[in-house]
Amino acid sequence: MTNFDTARTAVLSMDLQTAIVSIYTKDQPDLVTRAAGVLKKARDLGLSVFHVQVGFRRGLPEISPRNLLFSSIKNSVQHRQVFEGPGGAIHPAVAPQGEDIVITKHRISAFAGTDLDMILRAKGIETLILFGIATSGVVLATLLHAVDADYRLIVVKDCCADADPEVHRSLTEKIFPRLASVVTAGELIDAMG
């Protein structure tokens, strides 16, 4: 795994909202516990912690009918409930604390249309530790943007989940290792000391 400077490293906990967690982690009930452990260790070491969440204004004006994924949300009362009210809140086990920063996004990538990159650069961040739901969604999209923006990257594979376990495996074993260090939560916590 890449060595990192804690002052120049941030953790991005992405889309771990209550409803999303309940949908994607039925076969991985310990995912949130592992993610909470990573966040605790990061805070103990003084790393910057970011929580990325999907959110929309009333009426979802951010969603274009040309966007297949998000327009299906806009057109379904059931799907909208995933992002509204208690279901849309960050899961309590990994909720923001203290100086944690919350970024609300309206697209798949944590960078698209947000001020995430500006805040990371203002804080002098060079390394990003990524995890979240879904592996083929926010994790992939954010990783690709971050690679092009020259961030050093670490993906915590057992703090990620996908609706398709084979897609998750392919990404974490074949694609992500070309672009990032891919580790388990335990390996990361051990490396942090």
HUSULQUI-V556003 format. One line per field, one symbol per residue. psi: psi as a letter, one per 20 degrees, with the letter a starting at -180 (. if undefined). burial: + if it has 24 or more other ideal C-beta (glycine too) atoms within 12 Angstrom, else -. Layout:
BEGIN
psi: ???
burial: ???
END
This chain:
BEGIN
psi: qpqqohhkpqpoopklqgggghgikhimhighggghggggggghijqpppppqpqqrpiliipqiiogghhhghjogghhhhjqbhhiqpphhkqqqdjqpppprjagqihojrjggggghhikphppoqqapqgidhggggggghghjkqpqppnhjjqqqhohhggggghhgghihirpprrgggggghi.
burial: +--+-+--+++++++++++++++++--+--++-++++++++++-+-++++++++++---+--+------+--++----++-+++---++++-++-+---+++++++++++++-+-++--+----++++++++++++++++++++++----++++++++++++-----+--++---+--+++++++--++--+-
END
